Amino acid sequence: MNKQQASVLMRHEVGLHARPSVKLTKLAKAFESRIDLGLSPDGPWVDAKSIVKVMATKAPKDSTIYFRAEGSDAKAALEALVTLVDGDFQDGR
Amino acid sequence: MDDRAHRAARRVEGRLAASGIALGRLVRLKPAKHDARQHRSIAEEHRALADALAASQEALGLLARDAGDADAEAILAFQIALLEDDNLAAPAFALIKAGEAANRAWSKAIDPEIASYEEASDPYFRARASDLRDLRDRVLRHLAGETDQAVPSGVIVAADDMPPSLFLATDWRDGGLVLRRGSPSSHVAILARSRGVPMIVGVDVDRLADDADAVLDADAGLLIVDPDADLRAAYCRRLAEQSEARQLAASFKGPAFTASGEPVRVMINVTGLAELRGVDPAEVDGIGLMRTEFLFQGREQLPTEEEQYQIYRRMLEWAAGKPVTIRTLDAGGDKPIAGLTQEGDANPFLGVRGVRLSLRHLEVFRAQLRALARAAVAGNLKVMIPMVTVPEELDRCRALLAHVIEDLRAEGRQAEMPPLGMMVEVPAAALTIEDFSADFFSIGSNDLIQYVAAASRDEPQLADLARPSRAVFGLIGHVVKYADGAGRETSLCGDLAGDPEQVAALLDQGLRTFSVSPGALGPIKAAIARYSGPAS
């Protein structure tokens, strides 16, 4: 199975709060792969498609977010998620 | 005569969450009880919760559709996303399977989530507890077959807490909100600010009588119950002024964009908490400059670390996550401070001032840096050093800051390293800007102009020289260009930024962050909106 890992520094002003979490989980859900999110390279990992779990990490500003994905579109999923976080959760609006 | 006119007015204190004045009848909202429910079979309880979740989701969807502004939509989108996530209700369904009633299972499942947010150290995450309570109660109301609570229009509402969804379903008109719980960073406070609903928090609402006549002066953090006729009349006048001022400001609300749609950040310059009253944090991109000299002036003793910390922290709370740039003491020059600045300086503007003074009074400087490092935990703080001339000065400040953080942590206190930037006001620094290891730059145009022109801004005969010249704009352009290339932000916080006639020239130099006095916000946003690109 296709497994991928990636990490990105989050600069958002108030951390991984409500609005960014909504965007992140929505994007994650657009992919088939299983996607996990963690605040360190060795986890603990939470389901990146669950806003309940993602918000519960209470990741503050300047945290490094780690992703790992497993599935057919794992690579594309991680690229998209890293771009979202790196772009400060802007969605082209 | 009305009996109320004889009753003494009673003042109840709270903390400002959204600015403004409201007059009206006080309405006390009581928390609803949802436990009157018959327990049925496991299958029925399971279906009852599933139905209540689906109904809540639909109701929130309708509310979001009618919300009509981005803040409200985002807040409701968060609640909808929580409901869509099976992880939220999974523990409740497990409890139902074990024989628990649907309403109790739902509360038991969600209460620990609420508690975990209430315990968070970050005020932003702490404020999310209110969103979860809102969601919990909505589902409980559906389970109990209750209709949604309704609030009469144009009243002053007093309650423990107010769920964002109820806030959005209420017609506020000239009403206001008084809460026991909640904070300036709660979703309700964000909504109240964006809709101009005066709001205070931290009020002992149990002592408030339902149906009393009241005045809410949110800027003063004050609720006045049973005001006398004079007081009432005075507030009526202020309310009229407020509506007039709001109409004026409404023409340039929200983020600033140039005519070609490019976003420009507009922040404010302040000297203390007092000026923040009447400024809606939603209308600015942060505090671009807080001058701290005013904390030190006109007093017998210098402010303590604790005193400074409290003020800095409150500014960060006001900004609710937006950047707050605090400048370390910029004394000397035209700002003498008894017992600190040198008297009889032959040429104070070229003398021991700004960082030069701070580095010579380390005990005073350390107290300020300690207060700042402690406050950095509470929000998006940036620390700015004034009058930097050579890179070594900034390096020393950075080392001192790192050192006080080490000390604080060793004492068991929370402290964080904020981004450290510099004022660019000395021409030598502007010319060699690439040598400075600053995290951001802020151009102090007042001093830069007088230093570039060698002409005092206080000498009326030299007014023609002490003005923004091509030389000054050249230096500004040089700094902005370097900072853009190096991925660092440049703002301009001098009087130049607040002059609508200079806006185009500054935008021509690539400047995209302005920091102005609160009163200049409207005119500057208007000038930015007229800008369509460099004149060719």
Boltz contact constraints between the chains, C-beta under 6 A:
constraints:
  - contact:
      token1: [A, 13]
      token2: [B, 321]
      max_distance: 6.0
  - contact:
      token1: [A, 13]
      token2: [B, 380]
      max_distance: 6.0
  - contact:
      token1: [A, 14]
      token2: [B, 124]
      max_distance: 6.0
  - contact:
      token1: [A, 14]
      token2: [B, 321]
      max_distance: 6.0
  - contact:
      token1: [A, 17]
      token2: [B, 124]
      max_distance: 6.0
  - contact:
      token1: [A, 18]
      token2: [B, 78]
      max_distance: 6.0
  - contact:
      token1: [A, 19]
      token2: [B, 74]
      max_distance: 6.0
  - contact:
      token1: [A, 22]
      token2: [B, 77]
      max_distance: 6.0
  - contact:
      token1: [A, 22]
      token2: [B, 78]
      max_distance: 6.0
  - contact:
      token1: [A, 22]
      token2: [B, 81]
      max_distance: 6.0
  - contact:
      token1: [A, 50]
      token2: [B, 85]
      max_distance: 6.0
  - contact:
      token1: [A, 50]
      token2: [B, 87]
      max_distance: 6.0
  - contact:
      token1: [A, 51]
      token2: [B, 81]
      max_distance: 6.0
  - contact:
      token1: [A, 51]
      token2: [B, 82]
      max_distance: 6.0
  - contact:
      token1: [A, 51]
      token2: [B, 85]
      max_distance: 6.0
  - contact:
      token1: [A, 52]
      token2: [B, 85]
      max_distance: 6.0
  - contact:
      token1: [A, 52]
      token2: [B, 87]
      max_distance: 6.0
  - contact:
      token1: [A, 52]
      token2: [B, 88]
      max_distance: 6.0
  - contact:
      token1: [A, 58]
      token2: [B, 120]
      max_distance: 6.0
  - contact:
      token1: [A, 58]
      token2: [B, 125]
      max_distance: 6.0
